[in-house]
Amino acid sequence: MSAVFRINELRDHLGDEVTVRAWVMTTRSSGKIGFVVLRDGTGYLQAVVLKKEVEPSLWESFKELTLETAVQVRGTARDDERAPGGVELTVTGIEVLATSPDFPITPKEHGTAFLFEHRHLWLRSRRQVAIMRVRHEVVSAIRDFLNEREFVLVDTPILTGAIGESAGTLFETEYFDLGSAYLAQTGQLYLEAAAAALGRVYCFGPTFRAEKSKTRRHLAEFWMVEPEAAWLDSDDNMRLQEDFVSYIVGRCLERRAEDLKELDRDTASLERVTPPFHRISYSDAITRLGELGKDIQWGQDLGADEEIALSDTYDRPVFVYNYPRAVRAFYMKQNPEDPRTVLNNDLLAPEGVGEIIGGSQREDDHDRLLERIRELYLPEEPYGWYLDLRKYGTFVHSGFGLGVERTVAWICGIPHIREAIAFPRMMTRLYP
């Protein structure tokens, strides 16, 4: 028996007889030579069956292979730059481990609805594998960046009694005898408490928004990383964000070049993602948008169209900062230089992506925060603990949230974030 290796290990075993366990992607034959392309999750491998050099039973086994058949293939690994992965396998044995009759996703064109109905199988395609590998790298880079800068992971509740964002986007459920609980929109409020204990913290997990939106930028369940840091003001916060995003993009360019190539991603724009990023105040952004023909007045929030129009005038991500207080969350710190605004920012990515980060300096004044809670008619009792943070050693602090799916979609150059997560949850989809 030859040793079993994964496809990405074969380059270290050229000339050896090896065994690979994998799934069949394609087969073709000239009548005398058979070719089968295999995948095992680590890469792709072309295996060659020479009819005159193998037993008739092996040739028959090859001819019966179908798309997604699970096989164990034995042969000699050889160097071949033309082959997928640069390695070719000269086959001496094929064992079918599980057949795959009538696999529903074929090389023909399928509609989006069909593909998402078969998402559990569509994930096996080369494109989807490449996207998931880029996503893996984004997640790994996020953790490495924060670990290197001594941020401590704090797992915040998914079930919560406190509203972090708009009350209109909450998933609500009954919580025993305590009334209503909500699926978390953010872990930020809890992170602020943890930052007073640990200085630099972050949470990383699923986030839920019950927005009745069918746009290409929205999911009902998505993943978000939220760093929070003591002693960082709004300017410090933006510097951290640009370092963070540049690090993530750089890691993907370095380690996922083949996957980006598989996606036909032009990486020239990604190579420009280095600090410093552009910055424009909300007020100046409104003026700029007017010059671009957008009908938006000071005091209105920027929508997707405005974000994209604005970001597309820059060669790399751009910060829009100091939005009107009326269109931003209650916890953002009032701007002392212009009380109509808050010390916050959105980070807009180019190429039609728009916002990938929302961040702010937090309001650290107890009375002003309480006033804001009352102004928005929020129930005071659920925020009692949050207000306590401003009573006992209050401190300057800031943080932000980065949406993983939007970031992955941007780096991959895909138009809709539903492909940036394995099993998307949208208004119209809860299956599979």
PyMOL commands that set and color helices and strands:
alter all, ss='L'
color gray80, all
select helices_A, chain A and resi 7-13+51-53+56-63+84-86+112-117+119-122+126-148+167-169+188-198+234-255+257-262+268-271+282-291+304-311+325-327+366-375+381-388+404-412+417-420
alter helices_A, ss='H'
color red, helices_A
select strands_A, chain A and resi 3-4+17-29+33-39+44-50+70-79+87-98+152-153+159-160+172-174+180-183+200-208+221-230+278-281+318-321+344-349+354-361+397-403
alter strands_A, ss='S'
color yellow, strands_A
deselect
rebuild
show_as cartoon
